[in-house]
Each structure stands twice: as structure tokens, then as C-alpha cells.
Amino acid sequence: MLCKEMIMDFLADYLDGTLSSDILADLERHLQDCTPCVAYLNTYKKTRDLTGQAARVEMPEEMKVRLREFLLKQLAKGR
């Protein structure tokens, strides 16, 4: 199996812990011998962590109000 197939196709499921035991074993075996894939995995984890933190930033109340108004106007136009 190529690195692209091994890592990229299963990365999110691997980090979420939702891989089947067979695929998990294959992936972990691959990671033991593939330094580039380990580096990619670490970069992916860091990126996911950072974007998760960014998503937790509270939207200012004024922006919520303006967004609600905009969406209601867009919905009204579609009727």
C-alpha cells in the first residue's frame, strides 16, 4: 500500500479512534517504518488542534445580530 493510501485516506479516522482493528494494525505498522508519514501525521494533528482552538472563539454579539439579520433577509428573498 502506498503512503498516500495508508495515511491520507485513514488519518481522520485514526485520530478519532474509529478504524477497524485490521486497518489500525496495518497503519500503526506502517508508521513504525515511515518517517515521512509520522511527520505528516504530527503536522495533521497540530493543524487539527489549532483549528479546533480557533473554532472555540466566541463570536461577538453584534456580529451574531448582523448575521441573523442577513440570513433572515436572504431567506425572505427566497420566498
DSSP file (Angstrom, degrees, kcal/mol; ACC not computed):
  #  RESIDUE AA STRUCTURE BP1 BP2  ACC     N-H-->O    O-->H-N    N-H-->O    O-->H-N    TCO  KAPPA ALPHA  PHI   PSI    X-CA   Y-CA   Z-CA
    1    1 A M              0   0    0      0, 0.0     2,-0.1     0, 0.0     0, 0.0   0.000 360.0 360.0 360.0 138.0    0.0    0.0    0.0
    2    2 A L     >  -     0   0    0      1,-0.1     4,-2.7     4,-0.0     5,-0.2  -0.391 360.0-114.2 -76.6 156.0    1.3    3.5   -0.9
    3    3 A C  H  >>S+     0   0    0      1,-0.2     4,-3.3     2,-0.2     5,-0.6   0.904 116.2  56.2 -56.1 -42.6    1.8    6.1    1.8
    4    4 A K  I  >>S+     0   0    0      1,-0.2     5,-1.1     2,-0.2     4,-0.7   0.932 112.3  41.4 -57.3 -46.5   -1.0    8.3    0.3
    5    5 A E  I  45S+     0   0    0      1,-0.2     4,-0.3     3,-0.2    -1,-0.2   0.889 117.9  48.2 -67.3 -38.4   -3.5    5.4    0.6
    6    6 A M  I  <5S+     0   0    0     -4,-2.7     4,-0.2     3,-0.1    -2,-0.2   0.913 126.8  19.0 -72.5 -43.4   -2.2    4.4    4.1
    7    7 A I  I >X5S+     0   0    0     -4,-3.3     4,-1.4    -5,-0.2     3,-0.9   0.937 122.8  45.9 -94.9 -58.3   -2.1    7.8    5.7
    8    8 A M  I 3<<S+     0   0    0     -4,-0.7     4,-0.3    -5,-0.6     3,-0.2   0.846 112.6  49.6 -62.0 -37.6   -4.3   10.3    3.9
    9    9 A D  T 34<S+     0   0    0     -5,-1.1    -1,-0.3    -4,-0.3     4,-0.2   0.746 124.5  28.2 -74.6 -21.7   -7.3    8.1    3.5
   10   10 A F  T <> S+     0   0    0     -3,-0.9     4,-2.6    -4,-0.2    -2,-0.2   0.384  88.3 103.2-119.4   2.3   -7.4    7.0    7.1
   11   11 A L  H  X S+     0   0    0     -4,-1.4     4,-2.4     1,-0.2     5,-0.2   0.907  83.7  44.0 -60.8 -49.9   -5.9    9.9    9.1
   12   12 A A  H  > S+     0   0    0     -4,-0.3     4,-1.9     1,-0.2    -1,-0.2   0.922 116.6  47.5 -62.6 -44.0   -9.1   11.4   10.5
   13   13 A D  H  >>S+     0   0    0      2,-0.2     5,-2.7     1,-0.2     4,-0.8   0.867 110.3  53.9 -65.4 -35.6  -10.5    8.1   11.5
   14   14 A Y  H ><5S+     0   0    0     -4,-2.6     3,-0.7     1,-0.2    -2,-0.2   0.942 111.6  43.6 -62.3 -48.3   -7.2    7.1   13.0
   15   15 A L  H 3<5S+     0   0    0     -4,-2.4    -1,-0.2     1,-0.2    -2,-0.2   0.807 114.0  50.8 -69.4 -28.8   -7.1   10.2   15.2
   16   16 A D  H 3<5S-     0   0    0     -4,-1.9    -1,-0.2    -5,-0.2    -2,-0.2   0.596 110.4-123.8 -82.2 -11.2  -10.8    9.8   16.1
   17   17 A G  T <<5S+     0   0    0     -4,-0.8    -3,-0.2    -3,-0.7    -2,-0.1   0.815  76.1 120.8  74.4  30.9  -10.2    6.1   17.1
   18   18 A T      < +     0   0    0     -5,-2.7    -4,-0.2    -6,-0.1     2,-0.1   0.266  34.3 117.2-112.3  11.9  -12.8    4.8   14.7
   19   19 A L  S    S-     0   0    0     -6,-0.6     2,-0.0    -5,-0.1    -9,-0.0  -0.470  71.1-106.1 -77.2 150.3  -10.6    2.5   12.5
   20   20 A S     >  -     0   0    0     -2,-0.1     4,-2.7     1,-0.1     5,-0.2  -0.354  34.3-109.6 -66.4 158.3  -11.3   -1.2   12.3
   21   21 A S  H  > S+     0   0    0      1,-0.2     4,-2.2     2,-0.2     5,-0.2   0.846 117.0  53.3 -62.8 -34.4   -8.7   -3.3   14.2
   22   22 A D  H  > S+     0   0    0      2,-0.2     4,-2.1     1,-0.2    -1,-0.2   0.947 113.1  41.3 -65.8 -48.4   -7.2   -4.7   10.9
   23   23 A I  H  > S+     0   0    0      1,-0.2     4,-2.9     2,-0.2     5,-0.2   0.902 113.6  54.4 -66.8 -40.5   -6.7   -1.2    9.3
   24   24 A L  H  X S+     0   0    0     -4,-2.7     4,-2.7     1,-0.2     5,-0.2   0.922 108.7  48.2 -59.0 -45.1   -5.4    0.2   12.6
   25   25 A A  H  X S+     0   0    0     -4,-2.2     4,-2.1    -5,-0.2    -1,-0.2   0.920 113.2  47.8 -62.8 -44.1   -2.8   -2.6   12.9
   26   26 A D  H  X S+     0   0    0     -4,-2.1     4,-2.3     2,-0.2    -2,-0.2   0.921 113.4  48.2 -61.4 -44.4   -1.7   -2.0    9.3
   27   27 A L  H  X S+     0   0    0     -4,-2.9     4,-2.5     1,-0.2    -2,-0.2   0.923 112.2  47.3 -64.8 -45.5   -1.5    1.7    9.8
   28   28 A E  H  X S+     0   0    0     -4,-2.7     4,-1.2     1,-0.2    -1,-0.2   0.861 111.2  51.9 -66.7 -34.3    0.5    1.5   13.0
   29   29 A R  H  X S+     0   0    0     -4,-2.1     4,-0.7    -5,-0.2     3,-0.3   0.910 110.6  49.0 -64.5 -42.3    2.9   -1.0   11.5
   30   30 A H  H >X S+     0   0    0     -4,-2.3     3,-1.1     1,-0.2     4,-0.8   0.907 107.2  55.0 -63.0 -42.9    3.4    1.4    8.6
   31   31 A L  H 3< S+     0   0    0     -4,-2.5     3,-0.2     1,-0.3    -1,-0.2   0.773  98.2  63.7 -65.2 -25.5    4.0    4.3   10.9
   32   32 A Q  H 3< S+     0   0    0     -4,-1.2    -1,-0.3    -3,-0.3    -2,-0.2   0.808 115.5  29.6 -65.5 -28.5    6.8    2.4   12.7
   33   33 A D  H << S+     0   0    0     -3,-1.1     2,-0.6    -4,-0.7    -1,-0.2   0.391 105.9  76.0-113.8   1.6    8.8    2.3    9.4
   34   34 A C     X  +     0   0    0     -4,-0.8     4,-1.9    -3,-0.2     3,-0.2  -0.819  46.5 179.9-125.5  94.5    7.8    5.5    7.6
   35   35 A T  H  > S+     0   0    0     -2,-0.6     4,-2.4     1,-0.2     5,-0.2   0.879  83.9  55.1 -59.8 -42.0    9.3    8.7    8.9
   36   36 A P  H  > S+     0   0    0      0, 0.0     4,-2.3     0, 0.0    -1,-0.2   0.890 108.7  48.5 -61.4 -36.8    7.6   11.0    6.3
   37   37 A C  H  > S+     0   0    0     -3,-0.2     4,-2.7     2,-0.2    -2,-0.2   0.879 109.9  51.5 -70.7 -36.2    4.2    9.6    7.3
   38   38 A V  H  X S+     0   0    0     -4,-1.9     4,-2.5     2,-0.2    -1,-0.2   0.919 111.2  48.5 -63.7 -42.4    4.9   10.2   11.0
   39   39 A A  H  X S+     0   0    0     -4,-2.4     4,-2.2     2,-0.2    -2,-0.2   0.913 112.3  48.5 -63.1 -42.3    5.9   13.7   10.2
   40   40 A Y  H  X S+     0   0    0     -4,-2.3     4,-2.7     2,-0.2    -2,-0.2   0.915 110.9  51.0 -63.6 -43.0    2.7   14.2    8.2
   41   41 A L  H  X S+     0   0    0     -4,-2.7     4,-2.7     1,-0.2    -2,-0.2   0.919 110.4  48.6 -59.9 -45.4    0.6   12.7   11.0
   42   42 A N  H  X S+     0   0    0     -4,-2.5     4,-2.2     2,-0.2    -1,-0.2   0.893 112.5  48.1 -63.8 -40.0    2.2   15.1   13.5
   43   43 A T  H  X S+     0   0    0     -4,-2.2     4,-2.5     2,-0.2    -2,-0.2   0.912 112.1  49.5 -65.4 -42.7    1.6   18.1   11.3
   44   44 A Y  H  X S+     0   0    0     -4,-2.7     4,-2.6     2,-0.2    -2,-0.2   0.921 110.8  49.8 -62.4 -45.0   -2.0   17.0   10.7
   45   45 A K  H  X S+     0   0    0     -4,-2.7     4,-2.5     2,-0.2    -2,-0.2   0.928 111.9  48.0 -59.4 -46.2   -2.6   16.6   14.4
   46   46 A K  H  X S+     0   0    0     -4,-2.2     4,-2.6     2,-0.2    -2,-0.2   0.917 112.1  49.4 -62.7 -44.0   -1.2   20.0   15.2
   47   47 A T  H  X S+     0   0    0     -4,-2.5     4,-2.6     1,-0.2     5,-0.2   0.916 111.6  49.0 -61.4 -43.9   -3.3   21.6   12.4
   48   48 A R  H  X S+     0   0    0     -4,-2.6     4,-1.9     1,-0.2    -2,-0.2   0.898 111.4  49.7 -63.4 -40.9   -6.4   19.9   13.8
   49   49 A D  H  X S+     0   0    0     -4,-2.5     4,-1.8     2,-0.2    -2,-0.2   0.925 112.4  47.3 -62.8 -45.0   -5.6   21.1   17.3
   50   50 A L  H  X S+     0   0    0     -4,-2.6     4,-2.1     1,-0.2    -2,-0.2   0.905 112.5  47.7 -66.2 -41.9   -5.1   24.7   16.2
   51   51 A T  H  X S+     0   0    0     -4,-2.6     4,-1.8     1,-0.2    -1,-0.2   0.852 109.1  55.3 -69.0 -31.8   -8.3   24.8   14.1
   52   52 A G  H  X S+     0   0    0     -4,-1.9     4,-0.5    -5,-0.2    -1,-0.2   0.882 108.7  47.8 -64.7 -37.8  -10.2   23.3   17.0
   53   53 A Q  H >< S+     0   0    0     -4,-1.8     3,-0.9     1,-0.2    -2,-0.2   0.889 109.6  52.7 -69.2 -39.2   -9.0   26.1   19.2
   54   54 A A  H >< S+     0   0    0     -4,-2.1     3,-1.4     1,-0.3    -2,-0.2   0.860 103.2  58.2 -64.8 -34.8   -9.9   28.7   16.6
   55   55 A A  H 3< S+     0   0    0     -4,-1.8    -1,-0.3     1,-0.3    -2,-0.2   0.703  96.8  64.0 -68.7 -18.2  -13.4   27.4   16.4
   56   56 A R  T << S+     0   0    0     -3,-0.9     2,-0.3    -4,-0.5    -1,-0.3   0.464  72.7 115.4 -85.9  -0.7  -13.9   28.0   20.1
   57   57 A V  S <  S-     0   0    0     -3,-1.4     2,-0.2    -4,-0.2    -3,-0.0  -0.551  72.2-119.7 -71.6 129.0  -13.5   31.7   19.8
   58   58 A E        -     0   0    0     -2,-0.3    -1,-0.1     1,-0.1    -2,-0.1  -0.492  21.3-123.8 -72.9 133.5  -16.8   33.3   20.8
   59   59 A M        -     0   0    0     -2,-0.2     5,-0.1     1,-0.1    -1,-0.1  -0.613  33.8-106.0 -75.6 133.0  -18.5   35.4   18.1
   60   60 A P     >  -     0   0    0      0, 0.0     4,-1.9     0, 0.0     3,-0.4  -0.279  25.3-120.6 -59.2 145.6  -19.1   39.0   19.2
   61   61 A E  H  > S+     0   0    0      1,-0.2     4,-2.4     2,-0.2     5,-0.2   0.877 111.9  55.5 -57.8 -41.4  -22.8   39.7   20.0
   62   62 A E  H  > S+     0   0    0      1,-0.2     4,-2.4     2,-0.2    -1,-0.2   0.894 107.6  49.6 -59.3 -39.6  -23.0   42.5   17.3
   63   63 A M  H  > S+     0   0    0     -3,-0.4     4,-2.6     2,-0.2    -1,-0.2   0.884 108.5  52.8 -68.5 -37.2  -21.8   40.1   14.7
   64   64 A K  H  X S+     0   0    0     -4,-1.9     4,-2.6     2,-0.2    -2,-0.2   0.927 110.7  47.8 -60.5 -45.2  -24.4   37.5   15.7
   65   65 A V  H  X S+     0   0    0     -4,-2.4     4,-2.5     1,-0.2    -2,-0.2   0.936 113.5  46.6 -62.2 -47.5  -27.1   40.0   15.4
   66   66 A R  H  X S+     0   0    0     -4,-2.4     4,-2.5     1,-0.2    -1,-0.2   0.886 112.7  50.0 -63.6 -39.1  -25.9   41.2   12.0
   67   67 A L  H  X S+     0   0    0     -4,-2.6     4,-2.7     2,-0.2     5,-0.2   0.917 110.4  49.8 -66.0 -43.5  -25.5   37.6   10.8
   68   68 A R  H  X S+     0   0    0     -4,-2.6     4,-2.6     2,-0.2    -2,-0.2   0.934 112.0  48.2 -59.0 -46.8  -29.0   36.7   11.9
   69   69 A E  H  X S+     0   0    0     -4,-2.5     4,-2.3     1,-0.2    -2,-0.2   0.923 112.0  49.4 -60.4 -45.1  -30.5   39.8   10.2
   70   70 A F  H  X S+     0   0    0     -4,-2.5     4,-2.3     1,-0.2    -2,-0.2   0.935 112.4  47.2 -60.6 -47.4  -28.6   38.9    7.0
   71   71 A L  H  X S+     0   0    0     -4,-2.7     4,-2.5     1,-0.2    -1,-0.2   0.890 110.7  51.6 -64.3 -39.7  -29.7   35.3    7.0
   72   72 A L  H  X S+     0   0    0     -4,-2.6     4,-2.3    -5,-0.2    -1,-0.2   0.906 110.2  49.5 -63.5 -40.1  -33.3   36.3    7.6
   73   73 A K  H  X S+     0   0    0     -4,-2.3     4,-2.0     2,-0.2    -2,-0.2   0.906 110.9  50.0 -63.0 -41.9  -33.2   38.7    4.7
   74   74 A Q  H  X S+     0   0    0     -4,-2.3     4,-1.2     1,-0.2    -2,-0.2   0.897 111.3  48.6 -65.3 -39.6  -31.8   36.0    2.5
   75   75 A L  H  < S+     0   0    0     -4,-2.5     4,-0.5     1,-0.2    -1,-0.2   0.897 109.6  52.2 -64.4 -40.6  -34.5   33.6    3.5
   76   76 A A  H >< S+     0   0    0     -4,-2.3     3,-0.9     1,-0.2    -2,-0.2   0.860 106.5  54.1 -65.1 -36.1  -37.2   36.3    2.8
   77   77 A K  H 3< S+     0   0    0     -4,-2.0    -1,-0.2     1,-0.2    -2,-0.2   0.832 102.6  58.5 -65.5 -32.3  -35.8   36.9   -0.7
   78   78 A G  T 3<        0   0    0     -4,-1.2    -1,-0.2     1,-0.2    -2,-0.2   0.591 360.0 360.0 -76.1 -10.3  -36.0   33.2   -1.5
   79   79 A R    <         0   0    0     -3,-0.9    -1,-0.2    -4,-0.5    -2,-0.1   0.467 360.0 360.0 -83.4 360.0  -39.8   33.0   -0.8
